[in-house]
Amino acid sequence: MTKLRVILRCLVTFTIGLLMAVLAIRFGEALWRAMTSYGR
């Protein structure tokens, strides 16, 4: 039971980290596009 709990916790943490990374990349891309278009 404890092993399953640990695996579940690791999966949840990994999923949250992945989502945060994807959001950060998309936000960075949007910011970069806004800055480049503003520069022109």
RAFENPE-V918052 format. One record per run of one state. SS is the DSSP state (a for helix, b for strand, c for the rest). FROM is the first residue (numbers start at 1). TO is the last residue. If there is no record, write none. Layout:
ss: <SS,SS>
from: <FROM,FROM>
to: <TO,TO>
This chain:
ss: <c,a,c>
from: <1,2,40>
to: <1,39,40>
